[in-house]
Amino acid sequence: MSQILYYSTNKKAGKVSFRNALLKGLAPDGGLYMPESIPQFTREEIAALSTKEYYEIAFDVAKKFLHDLIPDEELLALVKDAYNYPVPLEKVYEKNYVMRLDQGPTASFKDFAARMMGRLMQYFLKQENRNMLILTATSGDTGSAIANAFYGLDNIHVVILYPKTEVTDRQRKQMTTLQKNVQILALDGKFDDCQALVKQAFNDSELDYLNLSSANSINIGRLIPQSMYYIYAYSRLCDITRDEEIIFSVPSGNFGDLMGGLIASKMGLPVKKFVVATNENDEVPEYFKTGNYKTIVPSLNCISSAMNVGHPSNMARVVALFGGVMNEHGEVIKVPDMDKMKEEMFTISISDQETLETLKKVKERHDILLEPHGSVGWTGLRHYFNMHPEDRRADQVAVCLETAHPAKFPKEIHDILQIEPELPESLKGLEDKEEQFIAIRNDYPAFKHFLKENY
Ligand SMILES: *Cc1c(COP(=O)(O)O)cnc(C)c1O
């Protein structure tokens, strides 16, 4: 088999290998990398997954994309290390499930992508005997996901800037109690100031020697891992020899999660429909309705805060997958096959009010505790079934992705249900751990000096 190459969604840069796409992140023309062909699973291969563990399925998927870039034993060890936590599928009723993607170290589904990306980067850097410095600005959650994903890895250092007064105690502790190769900087400024410093460092040629990377959510190394849990869910709940099809509901913000699902489906997974549920930031549902894509600036502040996105960066990939071109500003350069997109996806925007009502209803009726993001997904799925009664059969398998742990949203949950969600293991004991961070001024020369002195 020949290697899969990766093209830029802006179509103005050359194709590169997986390794280059992974270590570069963004293509030089500002586009996102996409595989030029999507590897296939045969029906027999999918049938064989039903007895495999999560990490073995992850191995099979990664192997399809990587071919022989990483020897089998090393790839297997890598996925086993990345996926050392459970992936519960909780039955709500009949064949309707919630897949809890919240058992990783930061109790968010972002752990799936970030942990794999970190380990893939470590592999290639080690091979070349090179180091990399991950530099990220965070307003809270991204920072802890990145810090945890890269924690303890070789050849990679991590520096995270957060606005001193703008993150919660728990968010800060999730970053500052790690140490080792993870350095946290508390900036006397706002999130935008953190971002500005990071951007300036990336554009500073005197820092080229640091081999800076942002490891952000558009990296191809995060996309492939996000297809694995869709395949896993199918392998646990459906039988391909009986031609069973599955429905997924995906609470969406930047559309990376959904892209993973679409890739799984293009690999041959029998998906009947993706329910794509957004919060009140409804630019994508509107696009499906009207054919006009309009970004929302600034994005609306909804309770499902990780989905407050007015222009999802991964839309460029979704559009590319359906034959179109969308640039980084959200301009549609070439119209995708909208009919096909509508056939595969049902898009819907859910209000905060309905999100909370659903959260309450699902707890009271089914004794299942969701959090705001998962509740957006579950509400979207209810709407889909109401509008498509033909699919509302007792034997139709449907899975709603629950992307975060309820304990991360104690206030919202307490307000509506008057209960305190129990902390998962990963978030326990943070209070007792020692914190370490360095306070810095909002001043580029001081920040640059810090980087040059320490790395
Ligand atoms: C990031 C995030 C989402 C949205 O995922 P996208 O890939 O950006 O669409 C949903 N829920 C939670 C908890 C998240 O952190």
The ligand as an SDF file (V2000), in Angstrom:
LIG
                    3D

 15 15  0  0  0  0  0  0  0  0999 V2000
  -14.6430   21.0160   22.5220 C   0  0  0  0  0  0  0  0  0  0  0  0
  -15.8830   20.5100   23.1060 C   0  0  0  0  0  0  0  0  0  0  0  0
  -17.0410   20.2640   22.3390 C   0  0  0  0  0  0  0  0  0  0  0  0
  -17.1240   20.5760   20.8780 C   0  0  0  0  0  0  0  0  0  0  0  0
  -16.3070   19.7450   20.0850 O   0  0  0  0  0  0  0  0  0  0  0  0
  -15.8810   20.2250   18.6500 P   0  0  0  0  0  0  0  0  0  0  0  0
  -14.9620   19.2060   18.1420 O   0  0  0  0  0  0  0  0  0  0  0  0
  -15.2160   21.5650   18.8500 O   0  0  0  0  0  0  0  0  0  0  0  0
  -17.1220   20.3490   17.8470 O   0  0  0  0  0  0  0  0  0  0  0  0
  -18.1430   19.7380   22.9640 C   0  0  0  0  0  0  0  0  0  0  0  0
  -18.1490   19.4780   24.2780 N   0  0  0  0  0  0  0  0  0  0  0  0
  -17.0620   19.7090   25.0480 C   0  0  0  0  0  0  0  0  0  0  0  0
  -17.1530   19.4130   26.4970 C   0  0  0  0  0  0  0  0  0  0  0  0
  -15.8950   20.2140   24.5000 C   0  0  0  0  0  0  0  0  0  0  0  0
  -14.8340   20.4420   25.2900 O   0  0  0  0  0  0  0  0  0  0  0  0
  1  2  1  0
  2  3  1  0
  2 14  2  0
  3  4  1  0
  3 10  2  0
  4  5  1  0
  5  6  1  0
  6  7  2  0
  6  8  1  0
  6  9  1  0
 10 11  1  0
 11 12  2  0
 12 13  1  0
 12 14  1  0
 14 15  1  0
M  END
$$$$
